[in-house]
């Protein structure tokens, strides 16, 4: 799912192309994309784009009033890309692909094409009126880039959660998801399952700095990679990441193999040596299978793996 750095570069690309331009029409490739009824989507046609905002992991496109008497009728298009939704800049009037295409936002000089890979269509579009309507789509989390240490601490410790859950809760922190929470926790050298109530002042300060630094660094990196082009390959996996998506590869800081916890469709990646004092956290599926034999340390894990390798090669007893 696109997170804060990805949404930021999307917004910058959109600002350069559609801010101040008239949205001629929106064509739907899938009727399931539109999740609102009033105001109708047709009310957005013919309006000028005057604002672009990030609401957590959502993109909000502000459209001007048609006249001074219509202030209450100011419209916003709120896009939630979910896991597989992506935006693309194409020639004006581009044909919406039959299988992946969800919508096209047409301007005189080009079209913003919305696609979604996979069979589960989860991306959504809402048309809302005014600031109050827009606020209903804001999860309410604080901006991790601008929050001062006091606000960060208050938000983090408001509820007792694991660090992974706290960072990815949109009601607490805006725009952080599975990928960048892994990177943040690795940079802070903190366990993903440590409880927020058990953090000391030094750890909270370290996490605050790691959160802001990681998000700023990746936003700059993505921006530099684009070099003014429209983001076409937005992904949660990058070779330069320290731990996210790097299972089994060496940690860039200590060379220990990156570990993971898998649950449902997600996974948490971490370095046991850097973040958990060498303790291997139990993976739900494997720990249930192995029970008491689940390895509790990197050394035990390596022994289990090496023993399995010898057995597979016929070298076991």
ROFITOR-89998 format. One record per residue (C-alpha): residue number from 1; residue in three letters; x negated, z negated, y negated. Coordinates in Angstrom, 1 decimal. Layout:
N
<k=NUM&r=ALA&x=X&z=Z&y=Y>
...
END
This chain:
317
<k=1&r=UNK&x=0.0&z=0.0&y=0.0>
<k=2&r=UNK&x=-1.4&z=0.9&y=-3.4>
<k=3&r=UNK&x=-2.5&z=-2.3&y=-5.2>
<k=4&r=UNK&x=-3.5&z=-3.3&y=-8.7>
<k=5&r=UNK&x=-6.7&z=-1.0&y=-9.0>
<k=6&r=UNK&x=-4.8&z=1.9&y=-7.4>
<k=7&r=UNK&x=-1.7&z=1.5&y=-9.6>
<k=8&r=UNK&x=-3.9&z=1.2&y=-12.7>
<k=9&r=UNK&x=-5.6&z=4.5&y=-12.1>
<k=10&r=UNK&x=-2.2&z=6.1&y=-11.3>
<k=11&r=UNK&x=-0.9&z=4.9&y=-14.7>
<k=12&r=UNK&x=-4.0&z=6.1&y=-16.5>
<k=13&r=UNK&x=-3.6&z=9.5&y=-14.9>
<k=14&r=UNK&x=0.1&z=9.6&y=-15.8>
<k=15&r=UNK&x=-0.6&z=8.6&y=-19.4>
<k=16&r=UNK&x=-3.0&z=11.5&y=-19.8>
<k=17&r=UNK&x=-0.4&z=14.0&y=-18.5>
<k=18&r=UNK&x=3.2&z=12.8&y=-19.3>
<k=19&r=UNK&x=3.1&z=10.2&y=-22.1>
<k=20&r=UNK&x=4.9&z=11.8&y=-25.1>
<k=21&r=UNK&x=6.2&z=14.6&y=-22.9>
<k=22&r=UNK&x=9.9&z=15.3&y=-22.2>
<k=23&r=UNK&x=11.1&z=14.7&y=-18.6>
<k=24&r=UNK&x=13.2&z=17.8&y=-18.0>
<k=25&r=UNK&x=14.7&z=16.7&y=-14.7>
<k=26&r=UNK&x=14.2&z=14.8&y=-11.5>
<k=27&r=UNK&x=14.7&z=16.6&y=-8.2>
<k=28&r=UNK&x=15.4&z=14.6&y=-5.1>
<k=29&r=UNK&x=14.0&z=15.7&y=-1.8>
<k=30&r=UNK&x=15.6&z=12.7&y=0.0>
<k=31&r=UNK&x=18.8&z=11.0&y=-1.1>
<k=32&r=UNK&x=17.5&z=7.7&y=0.4>
<k=33&r=UNK&x=14.8&z=7.4&y=-2.3>
<k=34&r=UNK&x=17.3&z=6.5&y=-5.1>
<k=35&r=UNK&x=18.5&z=3.0&y=-4.7>
<k=36&r=UNK&x=20.6&z=2.6&y=-7.9>
<k=37&r=UNK&x=23.9&z=4.1&y=-9.0>
<k=38&r=UNK&x=24.3&z=3.0&y=-12.7>
<k=39&r=UNK&x=22.9&z=4.4&y=-14.9>
<k=40&r=UNK&x=23.0&z=7.8&y=-13.1>
<k=41&r=UNK&x=19.7&z=9.6&y=-12.5>
<k=42&r=UNK&x=20.9&z=12.5&y=-14.6>
<k=43&r=UNK&x=20.8&z=10.2&y=-17.7>
<k=44&r=UNK&x=17.0&z=10.3&y=-17.5>
<k=45&r=UNK&x=16.9&z=14.1&y=-18.0>
<k=46&r=UNK&x=15.8&z=15.4&y=-21.4>
<k=47&r=UNK&x=14.2&z=12.1&y=-22.5>
<k=48&r=UNK&x=10.7&z=11.6&y=-23.7>
<k=49&r=UNK&x=8.2&z=9.4&y=-21.8>
<k=50&r=UNK&x=7.2&z=6.6&y=-24.3>
<k=51&r=UNK&x=5.8&z=3.9&y=-22.0>
<k=52&r=UNK&x=4.1&z=3.4&y=-18.6>
<k=53&r=UNK&x=3.8&z=-0.1&y=-17.1>
<k=54&r=UNK&x=2.7&z=-1.8&y=-14.0>
<k=55&r=UNK&x=5.2&z=-4.3&y=-12.5>
<k=56&r=UNK&x=3.3&z=-5.9&y=-9.6>
<k=57&r=UNK&x=2.8&z=-2.9&y=-7.3>
<k=58&r=UNK&x=5.5&z=-0.9&y=-9.0>
<k=59&r=UNK&x=5.2&z=1.9&y=-11.6>
<k=60&r=UNK&x=7.7&z=1.8&y=-14.5>
<k=61&r=UNK&x=8.2&z=4.9&y=-16.6>
<k=62&r=UNK&x=9.9&z=4.2&y=-20.0>
<k=63&r=UNK&x=12.1&z=6.9&y=-21.5>
<k=64&r=UNK&x=13.1&z=7.0&y=-25.1>
<k=65&r=UNK&x=16.6&z=6.6&y=-26.5>
<k=66&r=UNK&x=18.2&z=9.9&y=-27.4>
<k=67&r=UNK&x=19.2&z=8.6&y=-30.8>
<k=68&r=UNK&x=19.2&z=5.4&y=-32.9>
<k=69&r=UNK&x=22.6&z=4.3&y=-31.7>
<k=70&r=UNK&x=21.5&z=4.4&y=-28.1>
<k=71&r=UNK&x=19.0&z=1.5&y=-28.1>
<k=72&r=UNK&x=20.9&z=-0.4&y=-25.4>
<k=73&r=UNK&x=20.8&z=2.8&y=-23.4>
<k=74&r=UNK&x=17.0&z=2.9&y=-23.2>
<k=75&r=UNK&x=16.0&z=3.8&y=-19.6>
<k=76&r=UNK&x=13.3&z=3.0&y=-17.2>
<k=77&r=UNK&x=12.4&z=4.7&y=-13.9>
<k=78&r=UNK&x=11.0&z=2.1&y=-11.5>
<k=79&r=UNK&x=8.9&z=3.5&y=-8.6>
<k=80&r=UNK&x=7.8&z=1.4&y=-5.6>
<k=81&r=UNK&x=5.5&z=3.5&y=-3.4>
<k=82&r=UNK&x=5.5&z=0.9&y=-0.6>
<k=83&r=UNK&x=2.9&z=1.6&y=2.1>
<k=84&r=UNK&x=2.7&z=5.4&y=2.3>
<k=85&r=UNK&x=4.2&z=6.7&y=-0.9>
<k=86&r=UNK&x=1.8&z=8.7&y=-3.1>
<k=87&r=UNK&x=2.0&z=10.6&y=-6.4>
<k=88&r=UNK&x=0.5&z=14.1&y=-6.9>
<k=89&r=UNK&x=0.2&z=16.3&y=-10.0>
<k=90&r=UNK&x=1.3&z=19.9&y=-9.3>
<k=91&r=UNK&x=2.4&z=23.0&y=-11.1>
<k=92&r=UNK&x=5.7&z=22.9&y=-12.9>
<k=93&r=UNK&x=8.7&z=23.4&y=-10.6>
<k=94&r=UNK&x=6.7&z=22.9&y=-7.4>
<k=95&r=UNK&x=8.7&z=23.1&y=-4.2>
<k=96&r=UNK&x=9.3&z=19.7&y=-2.6>
<k=97&r=UNK&x=7.8&z=19.7&y=0.9>
<k=98&r=UNK&x=10.4&z=19.4&y=3.5>
<k=99&r=UNK&x=8.9&z=16.7&y=5.7>
<k=100&r=UNK&x=6.9&z=14.5&y=3.3>
<k=101&r=UNK&x=8.5&z=15.3&y=-0.1>
<k=102&r=UNK&x=10.8&z=12.7&y=-1.7>
<k=103&r=UNK&x=11.1&z=13.8&y=-5.3>
<k=104&r=UNK&x=9.6&z=15.9&y=-8.2>
<k=105&r=UNK&x=9.6&z=14.7&y=-11.8>
<k=106&r=UNK&x=9.5&z=18.0&y=-13.8>
<k=107&r=UNK&x=7.9&z=18.5&y=-17.2>
<k=108&r=UNK&x=7.3&z=21.8&y=-18.9>
<k=109&r=UNK&x=3.6&z=21.8&y=-18.1>
<k=110&r=UNK&x=3.6&z=20.3&y=-14.6>
<k=111&r=UNK&x=5.5&z=18.2&y=-12.1>
<k=112&r=UNK&x=4.7&z=14.7&y=-10.6>
<k=113&r=UNK&x=5.4&z=15.1&y=-6.9>
<k=114&r=UNK&x=6.3&z=12.0&y=-4.8>
<k=115&r=UNK&x=5.5&z=12.2&y=-1.1>
<k=116&r=UNK&x=5.6&z=9.6&y=1.7>
<k=117&r=UNK&x=3.8&z=10.0&y=5.0>
<k=118&r=UNK&x=5.3&z=8.7&y=8.3>
<k=119&r=UNK&x=8.9&z=8.5&y=9.6>
<k=120&r=UNK&x=9.9&z=5.3&y=7.9>
<k=121&r=UNK&x=10.9&z=6.1&y=4.4>
<k=122&r=UNK&x=10.4&z=2.9&y=2.4>
<k=123&r=UNK&x=9.5&z=4.2&y=-1.1>
<k=124&r=UNK&x=12.2&z=3.6&y=-3.7>
<k=125&r=UNK&x=13.3&z=4.7&y=-7.1>
<k=126&r=UNK&x=15.6&z=2.7&y=-9.4>
<k=127&r=UNK&x=17.0&z=3.7&y=-12.8>
<k=128&r=UNK&x=17.5&z=0.7&y=-15.0>
<k=129&r=UNK&x=18.7&z=0.2&y=-18.6>
<k=130&r=UNK&x=16.8&z=-1.9&y=-21.1>
<k=131&r=UNK&x=14.3&z=-4.7&y=-20.9>
<k=132&r=UNK&x=16.7&z=-7.0&y=-18.9>
<k=133&r=UNK&x=17.2&z=-4.3&y=-16.2>
<k=134&r=UNK&x=13.4&z=-3.8&y=-16.0>
<k=135&r=UNK&x=12.7&z=-7.5&y=-15.7>
<k=136&r=UNK&x=14.9&z=-7.8&y=-12.6>
<k=137&r=UNK&x=12.3&z=-5.6&y=-10.8>
<k=138&r=UNK&x=9.3&z=-7.8&y=-11.8>
<k=139&r=UNK&x=8.3&z=-10.1&y=-9.0>
<k=140&r=UNK&x=7.0&z=-12.5&y=-11.6>
<k=141&r=UNK&x=3.4&z=-13.1&y=-10.5>
<k=142&r=UNK&x=0.8&z=-13.8&y=-13.2>
<k=143&r=UNK&x=-1.7&z=-11.0&y=-14.1>
<k=144&r=UNK&x=-4.9&z=-12.0&y=-12.2>
<k=145&r=UNK&x=-7.0&z=-10.0&y=-14.7>
<k=146&r=UNK&x=-5.8&z=-11.9&y=-17.8>
<k=147&r=UNK&x=-4.9&z=-15.4&y=-16.4>
<k=148&r=UNK&x=-7.2&z=-18.1&y=-17.7>
<k=149&r=UNK&x=-8.7&z=-20.7&y=-15.3>
<k=150&r=UNK&x=-5.9&z=-23.2&y=-16.0>
<k=151&r=UNK&x=-3.1&z=-20.8&y=-15.4>
<k=152&r=UNK&x=-4.8&z=-19.5&y=-12.2>
<k=153&r=UNK&x=-5.2&z=-23.0&y=-10.9>
<k=154&r=UNK&x=-1.6&z=-24.0&y=-11.7>
<k=155&r=UNK&x=-0.3&z=-20.9&y=-9.9>
<k=156&r=UNK&x=-2.6&z=-21.2&y=-6.9>
<k=157&r=UNK&x=-1.7&z=-24.8&y=-6.3>
<k=158&r=UNK&x=2.0&z=-24.7&y=-7.1>
<k=159&r=UNK&x=2.8&z=-24.3&y=-3.4>
<k=160&r=UNK&x=0.8&z=-25.2&y=-0.3>
<k=161&r=UNK&x=-0.1&z=-21.9&y=1.3>
<k=162&r=UNK&x=-3.0&z=-20.4&y=3.1>
<k=163&r=UNK&x=-5.3&z=-18.5&y=0.6>
<k=164&r=UNK&x=-4.4&z=-15.1&y=2.2>
<k=165&r=UNK&x=-0.7&z=-15.8&y=1.8>
<k=166&r=UNK&x=-1.1&z=-17.2&y=-1.8>
<k=167&r=UNK&x=-3.1&z=-14.2&y=-3.1>
<k=168&r=UNK&x=-0.6&z=-11.7&y=-1.6>
<k=169&r=UNK&x=2.6&z=-13.4&y=-2.7>
<k=170&r=UNK&x=3.9&z=-11.2&y=-5.6>
<k=171&r=UNK&x=5.7&z=-14.2&y=-7.0>
<k=172&r=UNK&x=2.4&z=-15.9&y=-7.6>
<k=173&r=UNK&x=-0.1&z=-13.1&y=-8.3>
<k=174&r=UNK&x=0.7&z=-9.6&y=-9.5>
<k=175&r=UNK&x=-0.6&z=-6.6&y=-7.7>
<k=176&r=UNK&x=-2.8&z=-8.1&y=-4.9>
<k=177&r=UNK&x=-2.1&z=-7.0&y=-1.4>
<k=178&r=UNK&x=-3.8&z=-7.0&y=2.0>
<k=179&r=UNK&x=-6.9&z=-5.0&y=1.2>
<k=180&r=UNK&x=-8.1&z=-6.6&y=-2.0>
<k=181&r=UNK&x=-7.2&z=-10.1&y=-0.9>
<k=182&r=UNK&x=-9.7&z=-9.6&y=1.9>
<k=183&r=UNK&x=-12.4&z=-8.4&y=-0.5>
<k=184&r=UNK&x=-11.6&z=-11.3&y=-3.0>
<k=185&r=UNK&x=-11.9&z=-14.0&y=-0.3>
<k=186&r=UNK&x=-15.1&z=-12.5&y=1.0>
<k=187&r=UNK&x=-16.6&z=-12.5&y=-2.5>
<k=188&r=UNK&x=-15.5&z=-16.1&y=-3.0>
<k=189&r=UNK&x=-16.9&z=-17.1&y=0.4>
<k=190&r=UNK&x=-13.6&z=-18.8&y=1.4>
<k=191&r=UNK&x=-11.6&z=-18.7&y=4.6>
<k=192&r=UNK&x=-8.3&z=-16.7&y=4.5>
<k=193&r=UNK&x=-6.5&z=-19.6&y=6.3>
<k=194&r=UNK&x=-7.8&z=-22.5&y=4.1>
<k=195&r=UNK&x=-4.8&z=-24.3&y=2.5>
<k=196&r=UNK&x=-4.6&z=-24.2&y=-1.2>
<k=197&r=UNK&x=-4.0&z=-27.9&y=-1.3>
<k=198&r=UNK&x=-7.5&z=-28.5&y=0.2>
<k=199&r=UNK&x=-9.4&z=-26.6&y=-2.4>
<k=200&r=UNK&x=-11.7&z=-28.5&y=-4.8>
<k=201&r=UNK&x=-12.3&z=-27.5&y=-8.4>
<k=202&r=UNK&x=-15.5&z=-25.6&y=-7.6>
<k=203&r=UNK&x=-13.8&z=-23.5&y=-5.0>
<k=204&r=UNK&x=-10.8&z=-22.7&y=-7.3>
<k=205&r=UNK&x=-13.2&z=-21.6&y=-10.0>
<k=206&r=UNK&x=-15.1&z=-19.5&y=-7.5>
<k=207&r=UNK&x=-11.9&z=-17.9&y=-6.4>
<k=208&r=UNK&x=-10.8&z=-17.2&y=-9.9>
<k=209&r=UNK&x=-14.0&z=-15.4&y=-10.8>
<k=210&r=UNK&x=-14.0&z=-13.5&y=-7.5>
<k=211&r=UNK&x=-10.4&z=-12.3&y=-8.0>
<k=212&r=UNK&x=-11.0&z=-11.0&y=-11.5>
<k=213&r=UNK&x=-14.4&z=-9.6&y=-10.7>
<k=214&r=UNK&x=-13.3&z=-7.8&y=-7.5>
<k=215&r=UNK&x=-10.2&z=-6.2&y=-9.1>
<k=216&r=UNK&x=-12.2&z=-5.1&y=-12.2>
<k=217&r=UNK&x=-15.1&z=-3.7&y=-10.2>
<k=218&r=UNK&x=-12.8&z=-1.7&y=-7.9>
<k=219&r=UNK&x=-10.7&z=-0.4&y=-10.8>
<k=220&r=UNK&x=-13.9&z=0.9&y=-12.5>
<k=221&r=UNK&x=-15.2&z=2.4&y=-9.3>
<k=222&r=UNK&x=-11.9&z=4.3&y=-8.6>
<k=223&r=UNK&x=-11.8&z=5.4&y=-12.2>
<k=224&r=UNK&x=-15.4&z=6.7&y=-12.0>
<k=225&r=UNK&x=-14.7&z=8.5&y=-8.7>
<k=226&r=UNK&x=-11.8&z=10.4&y=-10.2>
<k=227&r=UNK&x=-13.7&z=11.5&y=-13.3>
<k=228&r=UNK&x=-10.4&z=12.4&y=-15.1>
<k=229&r=UNK&x=-8.8&z=14.0&y=-12.0>
<k=230&r=UNK&x=-5.4&z=12.9&y=-10.7>
<k=231&r=UNK&x=-5.6&z=10.4&y=-7.8>
<k=232&r=UNK&x=-5.0&z=12.5&y=-4.7>
<k=233&r=UNK&x=-6.5&z=10.3&y=-2.0>
<k=234&r=UNK&x=-5.2&z=6.8&y=-2.7>
<k=235&r=UNK&x=-6.1&z=4.6&y=0.3>
<k=236&r=UNK&x=-6.5&z=0.9&y=1.2>
<k=237&r=UNK&x=-9.7&z=1.7&y=3.2>
<k=238&r=UNK&x=-13.0&z=2.5&y=1.5>
<k=239&r=UNK&x=-16.5&z=2.7&y=3.2>
<k=240&r=UNK&x=-17.9&z=0.6&y=0.3>
<k=241&r=UNK&x=-15.6&z=-2.3&y=1.0>
<k=242&r=UNK&x=-17.3&z=-5.4&y=2.4>
<k=243&r=UNK&x=-14.8&z=-6.5&y=5.0>
<k=244&r=UNK&x=-11.4&z=-4.8&y=4.7>
<k=245&r=UNK&x=-11.2&z=-2.2&y=7.4>
<k=246&r=UNK&x=-14.7&z=-3.0&y=8.5>
<k=247&r=UNK&x=-14.0&z=-4.8&y=11.8>
<k=248&r=UNK&x=-17.1&z=-4.9&y=14.0>
<k=249&r=UNK&x=-19.4&z=-3.6&y=11.3>
<k=250&r=UNK&x=-22.1&z=-5.8&y=9.8>
<k=251&r=UNK&x=-21.2&z=-7.9&y=6.8>
<k=252&r=UNK&x=-23.2&z=-6.5&y=3.8>
<k=253&r=UNK&x=-24.3&z=-10.1&y=2.8>
<k=254&r=UNK&x=-25.4&z=-11.5&y=6.2>
<k=255&r=UNK&x=-25.1&z=-8.7&y=8.8>
<k=256&r=UNK&x=-22.8&z=-10.7&y=11.0>
<k=257&r=UNK&x=-20.0&z=-8.6&y=12.6>
<k=258&r=UNK&x=-16.8&z=-8.5&y=10.5>
<k=259&r=UNK&x=-13.9&z=-10.3&y=12.3>
<k=260&r=UNK&x=-10.2&z=-9.8&y=12.1>
<k=261&r=UNK&x=-6.8&z=-11.5&y=12.6>
<k=262&r=UNK&x=-4.0&z=-9.1&y=13.6>
<k=263&r=UNK&x=-0.3&z=-9.8&y=13.0>
<k=264&r=UNK&x=2.6&z=-7.4&y=13.0>
<k=265&r=UNK&x=1.5&z=-4.2&y=11.1>
<k=266&r=UNK&x=-1.2&z=-6.0&y=9.1>
<k=267&r=UNK&x=-4.6&z=-7.5&y=9.7>
<k=268&r=UNK&x=-7.0&z=-9.9&y=7.9>
<k=269&r=UNK&x=-10.7&z=-9.0&y=7.9>
<k=270&r=UNK&x=-13.3&z=-11.6&y=7.2>
<k=271&r=UNK&x=-16.9&z=-12.6&y=7.9>
<k=272&r=UNK&x=-17.1&z=-15.8&y=10.0>
<k=273&r=UNK&x=-20.7&z=-16.5&y=8.9>
<k=274&r=UNK&x=-19.9&z=-16.2&y=5.2>
<k=275&r=UNK&x=-16.4&z=-17.6&y=5.0>
<k=276&r=UNK&x=-15.5&z=-19.9&y=7.9>
<k=277&r=UNK&x=-18.8&z=-21.7&y=8.7>
<k=278&r=UNK&x=-19.3&z=-19.5&y=11.8>
<k=279&r=UNK&x=-15.9&z=-20.3&y=13.3>
<k=280&r=UNK&x=-14.0&z=-17.3&y=14.7>
<k=281&r=UNK&x=-10.3&z=-17.5&y=13.7>
<k=282&r=UNK&x=-7.8&z=-17.0&y=16.5>
<k=283&r=UNK&x=-6.2&z=-13.6&y=16.7>
<k=284&r=UNK&x=-2.5&z=-14.2&y=17.7>
<k=285&r=UNK&x=-2.4&z=-11.5&y=20.4>
<k=286&r=UNK&x=-5.8&z=-12.2&y=22.0>
<k=287&r=UNK&x=-5.7&z=-16.0&y=21.7>
<k=288&r=UNK&x=-2.4&z=-16.1&y=23.6>
<k=289&r=UNK&x=-4.0&z=-14.0&y=26.3>
<k=290&r=UNK&x=-7.2&z=-15.9&y=26.5>
<k=291&r=UNK&x=-5.8&z=-19.4&y=25.9>
<k=292&r=UNK&x=-8.5&z=-22.0&y=26.2>
<k=293&r=UNK&x=-11.1&z=-19.3&y=26.8>
<k=294&r=UNK&x=-10.7&z=-18.1&y=23.2>
<k=295&r=UNK&x=-14.2&z=-18.2&y=21.6>
<k=296&r=UNK&x=-14.5&z=-20.7&y=18.8>
<k=297&r=UNK&x=-17.8&z=-19.5&y=17.3>
<k=298&r=UNK&x=-19.7&z=-16.3&y=16.7>
<k=299&r=UNK&x=-22.2&z=-17.2&y=19.4>
<k=300&r=UNK&x=-19.4&z=-17.7&y=22.0>
<k=301&r=UNK&x=-17.8&z=-14.5&y=20.9>
<k=302&r=UNK&x=-21.1&z=-12.6&y=21.4>
<k=303&r=UNK&x=-21.5&z=-14.2&y=24.8>
<k=304&r=UNK&x=-18.0&z=-13.1&y=25.8>
<k=305&r=UNK&x=-18.6&z=-9.5&y=24.6>
<k=306&r=UNK&x=-22.0&z=-9.2&y=26.2>
<k=307&r=UNK&x=-20.6&z=-10.6&y=29.4>
<k=308&r=UNK&x=-17.8&z=-8.1&y=29.3>
<k=309&r=UNK&x=-20.3&z=-5.3&y=28.7>
<k=310&r=UNK&x=-22.4&z=-6.3&y=31.7>
<k=311&r=UNK&x=-19.4&z=-6.5&y=33.9>
<k=312&r=UNK&x=-18.2&z=-3.1&y=32.8>
<k=313&r=UNK&x=-21.6&z=-1.7&y=33.5>
<k=314&r=UNK&x=-21.7&z=-3.3&y=37.0>
<k=315&r=UNK&x=-24.3&z=-5.8&y=36.0>
<k=316&r=UNK&x=-22.1&z=-8.9&y=36.5>
<k=317&r=UNK&x=-22.7&z=-11.4&y=39.3>
END
